Structures are given as C-alpha cells and as structure tokens.
C-alpha cells in the first residue's frame, strides 16, 4: 500500500547511521560536549549542488509557519496560532525566488489581511525588488496554503497540526470556493477501483480485496461531526474500524498513501480548500482521491458556507464552475505538469514529528513530495538560535522514491 516508509529515528545506532551516510552524504560523530551524535557533513553544499533552489525555499516557508504557531501550542489560542503562522509564512514566502499567486489561502481580499486569494507573493513583491530580481526570469506558480491546519489541535496541544502548502505552475491548482467537499482517499493499490459514488460498504469490500485484508483489519478516518453519524454507523456495521478525528483531514488522507500507518481510507465531508491541498499530495503519491463540492448547508449542518443552497450555486457559477455536482479526481484538482506538496509538523503525529524547542535551537520535520522527481523526502532540520561550541546546524534529508512496490 503506497510507499514503504521507515521514518528515520533520532536514536539510530552508529552502524545504522554510517550505513545511511552514503545516501545523503552525511558523516556523523560523537559530540562529547552535548553527549549526542552531531552531523559534520556538508549538507548546505549538498543542497546547493543537488537540490532545486525553489524546493529548499518552499521547505523554509512551511518550517517558518510551523515554528511560529508552535510557540502557542497548548495555550488555547487557536486564532493567535493561526495568525502567527500566517504572518511567518507570508514573510518567508516573500523571500522566495518566484512569482507566486495565492489561489487557496486565508479567504477573500476583504476578509483576510495576508495570504488572501489572488495575493501576489515572492521576492519580486519586495520594495527593492528591482535590485534583487528580474520578474521575467522567475517562474510563475500557483500556491495553495494552510499555515496552521488544525488550529484547534495546535491550541489544545493535540496531535496532527501541520503547516502545509502545495504549489504548481500557473493554472495547475483548482481554485476551490470556501465550501465543503465530500472526500474519499485510499492507497495507490485501490486507485480507480474504489469510487465515491459507491456506498462505504462497497468501497470497504473493494479496499479489502486490493489490500488483501479482511474488512475488520481496515481502519477508516472520519471527522467527528454530526453529519457523519450515518457514515460512521455504516462503516462499523460493515466490520471496519473507525478512527475519529476532530480536525486535520489533510494528514489523515496522506496516511493512506504510505504503508505502515494503519490508516486505509479517509471518508466524509471536510473543507474544500484543504481538499485541493490533499489532492496535490495524493497525486504525487499515486494514491486515490476524489472530491465533490458540497454547497447545501442542510447537508453540512453548519452555517459556515453561505446563506442558502441557491446562493452558493450562483457563486459557483460566477467562479466558472458550471457542473456544480462534478466529482473531481486528484489529477483534476492538481492538474499541473509539476506539483509539489510540503508540510511541517506543528504538533507530533504518526507521520511527522512536531516542532521541538531545546536550549540553543529548534528542530523540525518536514515532508516534501514532488511529482517531478517522484520522491517523498522527510527533511529533519535543526534551526540554531544560539551557536555553541561543538554543535553544528544541519539539515538532513531522507528521501524515498515514489512508486516503490510493497
């Protein structure tokens, strides 16, 4: 199911570290001053020589957002955590060598002061842009962002909050309205076989066949919402297990793309903008993803998507969405030739470590998935805030080829 993943451990023995060294050009040695292994490799040189500049800059964007919001983890201030992430992401994004445009962000221009839909970002937005860049030489890209996905998770110190974005060339990401979306995510082996039009029971039977598992061995993630009561009941009656989450369905869907996570599907209704970001990741991973916009407040059972069904349909028509009931695939939601997804953990989860603060520095872990290079990279970064003798700032990249067999 997807990519076999062994997330690098911080406690690997020296023999294991030396075995990994040639893959990443990393040498490690014991650091007596801090009683730990220190990285003495030339990671900066490695990245400069072998990684595209934009890739590294995008990693730094999600890292900055995660660190900013992590400072408010567990303090009960979800709006403050989101605001901190937005400000940090935008500031870092405006140092990136690109001509970027926000297609999914914090809302419309009148509702969001930063990272609003249509906002131009990148180094050429700086006051002295003419001194540092030539717009004609920079790539135009569309960007979908969620600086603090799972604000409640961050505010209450719960697992699964991430800083996340997806990018593609201009026109490569679907500009979804701020509605809801019915979603189905499944592993690569079930791609094109499960279908959102089918019942949960039918899809579980298909999924079991694709994964060679009994239905009672399958785990489905569903958001804990009143609108999902019937869905949860059906999944359980079919024999599968349900993992309920309060927020953060992007990470839940991505779990389906990797083996060993014990998550086999995501079902149910969540936010549409996050659906596009999820689609970008699942397209890069080769996983299954379908989404259908939900515009009827009676189905969503919340007052957050407009005044009425009719008004929402009219808005979709204004946006150029003629078939309001269309079922989108990952390739339609993230249709660009080159798509990249990046997420940094804010709070820890089963697929990403959260931000960790320590004396003299900060440690982050980021997942970067690229359709162009067909890789999924786990980037473990130490950000030095206080340089001390015998301790070196390092960025370590463990990358996996997308499309490996099980």
HUMOGI-V282521 format. One record per residue. RES is the residue in one letter. PHI is phi in radians with two decimals (999 if undefined). OMEGA is omega in whole degrees, 0 to 359 (999 if undefined). D_CENTER is the distance of its C-alpha to the mean C-alpha in Angstrom with 2 decimals. Layout:
# HUMOGI-V282521
res phi omega d_center
RES PHI OMEGA D_CENTER
RES PHI OMEGA D_CENTER
This chain:
# HUMOGI-V282521
res phi omega d_center
X 999 176 19.10
X 1.29 185 16.50
X -1.58 175 16.30
X -1.13 187 18.51
X -2.11 168 16.65
X -2.19 183 18.49
X -1.16 184 16.41
X -1.00 179 18.90
X -1.65 178 20.97
X -1.31 185 22.42
X -1.91 179 25.72
X -1.09 178 26.39
X -1.30 186 30.08
X -1.09 180 31.56
X -1.09 179 32.43
X -1.13 181 28.88
X -1.10 180 27.69
X -1.19 177 30.48
X -1.17 180 29.56
X -1.28 188 26.01
X -0.92 182 27.44
X -1.07 181 28.47
X -1.19 183 25.04
X -2.09 182 23.59
X 0.97 182 26.92
X -2.00 169 26.73
X -1.96 179 29.85
X -2.20 178 29.91
X -2.58 180 32.89
X -1.34 181 34.05
X -1.87 184 34.05
X -1.02 185 37.08
X -1.08 183 36.41
X -2.03 179 33.17
X 0.90 180 33.91
X -2.71 174 30.74
X -1.31 175 29.67
X -2.04 179 28.94
X -1.60 182 27.37
X -2.00 182 30.02
X -1.48 182 28.45
X -1.66 182 27.98
X -1.12 180 24.21
X -1.00 180 24.51
X -1.12 180 26.96
X -1.05 182 24.89
X -1.16 181 21.90
X -1.04 185 24.32
X -1.41 191 26.15
X -2.11 181 23.52
X -2.01 176 20.19
X -1.12 184 19.73
X -1.01 182 19.98
X -1.10 179 17.21
X -0.99 181 14.69
X -1.14 180 15.85
X -1.12 178 16.00
X -1.17 176 12.38
X -1.02 182 11.57
X -1.14 179 14.14
X -1.16 181 12.68
X -1.26 175 9.58
X -1.08 181 12.12
X -1.07 180 14.60
X -1.12 182 12.71
X -1.12 181 11.89
X -1.10 182 15.53
X -1.10 181 16.97
X -1.32 181 15.63
X -1.08 179 16.28
X -1.14 179 19.91
X -1.88 179 20.12
X -1.05 176 18.68
X 1.37 183 21.27
X -1.70 175 23.38
X 1.30 184 22.98
X -1.99 184 22.05
X -1.19 179 18.86
X -1.18 178 19.95
X -1.14 178 20.72
X -1.12 180 17.39
X -1.16 180 15.66
X -1.08 179 18.41
X -1.10 180 18.16
X -1.15 180 14.48
X -1.08 181 15.32
X -1.08 181 18.41
X -1.19 180 17.01
X -1.13 181 14.21
X -1.15 179 16.91
X -1.05 180 19.45
X -1.23 181 17.55
X -1.11 180 16.41
X -1.39 171 20.12
X -1.85 184 20.99
X -1.40 180 19.01
X -1.37 181 21.43
X -2.84 169 20.37
X -1.96 187 21.43
X -1.72 176 18.33
X -2.39 179 18.28
X -1.37 177 15.95
X -1.82 172 15.80
X -2.38 185 13.41
X -2.57 185 13.75
X -1.55 179 15.70
X 2.25 179 18.45
X -1.24 183 21.63
X -0.92 184 23.59
X -1.30 184 26.08
X -1.79 185 23.64
X -2.35 180 21.30
X -1.28 183 22.81
X -2.40 180 19.78
X 0.93 176 16.88
X -1.40 182 18.73
X -1.08 181 18.59
X 1.68 180 20.70
X -1.16 176 20.65
X -1.58 182 21.26
X -2.33 182 19.59
X 2.14 187 20.29
X -1.10 182 23.26
X -1.31 176 25.72
X -1.54 180 25.33
X -1.18 180 27.07
X -0.99 181 30.73
X -1.80 186 32.04
X -1.00 183 29.84
X -1.11 180 32.92
X -1.55 186 33.46
X -2.03 182 30.08
X -2.71 172 28.93
X -2.11 186 30.28
X -0.90 183 28.17
X -1.14 182 29.62
X -1.64 183 28.33
X -1.77 181 24.65
X -1.30 175 22.15
X -1.60 180 21.13
X -2.35 173 17.48
X -1.72 187 15.64
X -2.32 172 12.51
X -1.98 185 10.20
X -2.25 165 9.04
X -2.49 187 8.46
X -1.01 177 9.97
X -2.45 180 10.32
X -1.39 187 8.49
X 1.59 181 11.30
X -1.10 177 14.14
X -1.13 180 16.66
X -1.06 178 15.04
X -1.17 184 15.24
X -1.06 184 18.68
X -1.85 175 20.12
X 1.16 181 18.76
X -1.71 185 17.08
X -1.24 167 14.46
X 1.82 177 10.74
X -1.39 182 9.95
X -2.43 167 7.06
X -1.77 192 7.12
X -2.48 172 4.42
X -2.68 173 6.07
X -2.37 179 7.41
X -2.34 174 11.08
X -2.74 176 14.12
X -1.15 184 17.83
X -0.91 180 19.63
X 1.49 186 19.64
X -1.58 178 16.84
X -2.20 180 14.50
X -1.24 179 16.02
X -1.47 185 16.94
X -1.28 174 16.58
X -1.20 182 18.89
X -1.40 177 17.94
X -1.89 175 19.07
X -1.93 183 17.84
X -2.53 171 16.89
X -1.37 190 18.14
X -2.22 171 15.59
X -2.41 177 16.27
X -2.11 182 13.98
X -2.65 183 15.90
X -1.14 179 16.30
X -0.97 182 17.47
X -1.18 179 21.03
X -1.80 183 21.03
X -1.05 179 19.73
X 1.38 181 22.32
X -1.85 171 24.28
X -1.29 183 22.75
X -2.64 183 22.92
X -1.12 178 21.85
X -1.32 180 25.52
X -1.43 178 26.73
X -1.26 177 27.17
X -1.06 180 25.03
X -1.08 179 28.09
X -1.10 181 28.36
X -1.14 178 24.75
X -1.18 177 25.09
X -1.10 179 28.25
X -1.14 181 26.64
X -1.09 178 23.67
X -1.06 178 26.23
X -1.16 181 28.18
X -1.14 184 25.30
X -1.72 182 24.33
X 0.98 180 27.98
X -2.29 171 27.47
X -1.26 182 29.43
X -1.06 181 27.83
X -1.27 175 28.43
X -1.73 182 26.17
X -1.62 176 23.11
X -2.12 180 20.55
X -2.02 177 18.84
X -1.57 178 16.30
X -2.40 175 17.51
X -1.27 182 17.03
X -1.36 180 20.32
X -2.42 179 21.91
X -1.01 182 25.49
X -1.14 183 24.60
X -1.78 183 23.40
X -1.00 181 26.64
X -1.19 179 28.12
X -1.09 180 25.04
X -1.08 179 24.86
X -1.09 181 28.59
X -1.14 180 28.50
X -1.06 181 25.89
X -1.18 180 28.02
X -1.18 177 31.22
X -1.27 176 29.98
X 1.92 182 29.69
X -1.46 178 25.94
X -1.64 180 24.26
X -2.02 172 21.99
X -1.90 182 19.36
X -1.51 175 19.12
X -2.19 179 16.32
X -1.52 181 16.98
X -2.72 169 13.57
X 1.44 182 9.84
X -1.44 175 9.75
X -1.12 180 6.09
X -1.10 180 6.41
X -1.08 180 9.88
X -1.18 182 9.48
X -1.11 176 7.68
X -0.98 180 10.66
X -1.18 183 12.90
X -1.44 181 12.16
X -2.05 174 13.54
X -1.41 177 17.10
X 1.55 180 18.32
X -1.55 183 15.83
X 1.14 172 18.45
X -2.02 189 16.12
X -2.03 178 17.47
X -2.89 168 16.40
X -2.09 178 14.75
X -2.34 174 17.37
X 2.05 187 18.21
X -1.77 175 17.64
X -2.46 183 14.78
X -1.19 181 13.93
X -1.19 180 14.14
X -1.00 178 11.99
X -1.16 177 8.85
X -1.13 178 10.43
X -1.20 178 10.33
X -1.09 178 6.65
X -1.09 180 6.66
X -1.04 179 9.78
X -1.07 180 8.73
X -1.16 183 6.84
X -1.20 175 9.87
X -1.12 179 12.25
X -1.11 182 11.57
X -1.46 183 12.02
X 1.40 181 15.00
X -1.45 179 14.18
X -1.60 173 15.70
X -2.61 172 14.25
X -2.32 178 16.57
X -2.51 178 16.52
X -2.29 182 19.60
X -1.10 178 19.94
X -1.96 186 21.85
X -2.06 182 24.24
X -1.71 180 26.87
X -0.99 181 26.81
X -1.18 179 29.02
X -1.39 183 26.37
X -1.25 181 23.57
X 1.07 173 26.18
X -2.63 180 24.93
X -1.62 188 26.36
X -1.66 184 23.14
X -2.17 175 23.21
X 1.85 186 26.53
X -1.35 184 30.17
X -2.72 177 30.83
X -1.05 182 29.87
X -1.13 179 32.21
X -1.15 179 30.83
X -1.20 176 27.27
X -1.10 179 28.60
X -1.08 180 30.46
X -1.14 178 27.43
X -1.11 178 25.55
X -1.09 178 28.69
X -1.10 179 28.76
X -1.44 179 25.29
X 1.58 179 26.65
X -1.62 184 25.25
X -1.40 179 28.50
X -1.63 187 27.50
X -1.27 180 25.94
X -1.84 182 25.68
X -1.06 174 24.05
X -1.76 185 21.66
X -1.69 172 18.88
X -1.67 177 17.43
X -1.06 182 14.17
X -1.21 177 16.53
X -1.51 179 17.84
X -1.34 176 14.76
X -2.21 192 13.44
X -1.61 184 16.99
X -1.09 178 17.12
X -1.13 179 18.85
X -2.12 181 16.23
X -2.22 177 12.50
X -2.34 179 9.93
X -2.14 178 6.16
X -2.48 178 5.55
X -2.50 174 4.32
X -1.95 180 7.67
X -1.21 173 9.15
X -1.66 171 11.51
X -1.96 185 13.33
X -1.17 176 13.71
X -2.52 181 12.52
X -1.37 180 13.70
X -2.20 177 10.99
X -2.50 170 10.44
X -1.27 175 13.33
X -1.48 177 13.46
X -1.20 179 15.28
X -2.12 179 18.87
X -1.71 177 21.81
X -2.57 182 25.08
X -1.06 178 28.33
X 1.67 181 27.87
X -3.06 182 24.15
X -2.42 178 20.53
X -2.08 179 18.27
X -2.25 172 14.50
X -2.28 185 12.25
X -2.26 172 9.30
X -1.83 177 7.74
X -2.15 181 8.46
X -2.11 184 9.18
X -2.23 175 12.02
X -1.31 182 14.18
X -1.29 181 17.02
X -1.56 182 17.45
X 0.95 179 16.21
X -2.32 169 14.71
X -2.13 184 11.90
X -1.92 170 12.59
X -1.72 186 12.34
X -1.85 181 13.59
X -1.79 188 15.79
X -2.14 171 17.23
X -1.87 179 20.27
X -1.81 184 20.90
X -1.45 174 24.64
X -1.85 180 26.12
X -2.61 182 29.58
X -1.22 180 30.84
X -2.19 181 33.16
X -0.98 175 35.53
X 1.39 181 34.28
X -2.27 189 30.57
X -2.00 174 28.43
X -1.19 182 25.04
X -2.57 171 22.89
X -2.17 183 19.59
X -1.96 181 19.25
X -2.08 173 17.23
X -1.92 183 17.25
X -2.11 184 16.33
X -2.15 179 16.70
X -1.36 178 17.95
X -1.23 177 16.06
X 1.76 175 18.66
X -1.04 176 20.63
X -1.36 183 22.94
X -1.22 999 22.92
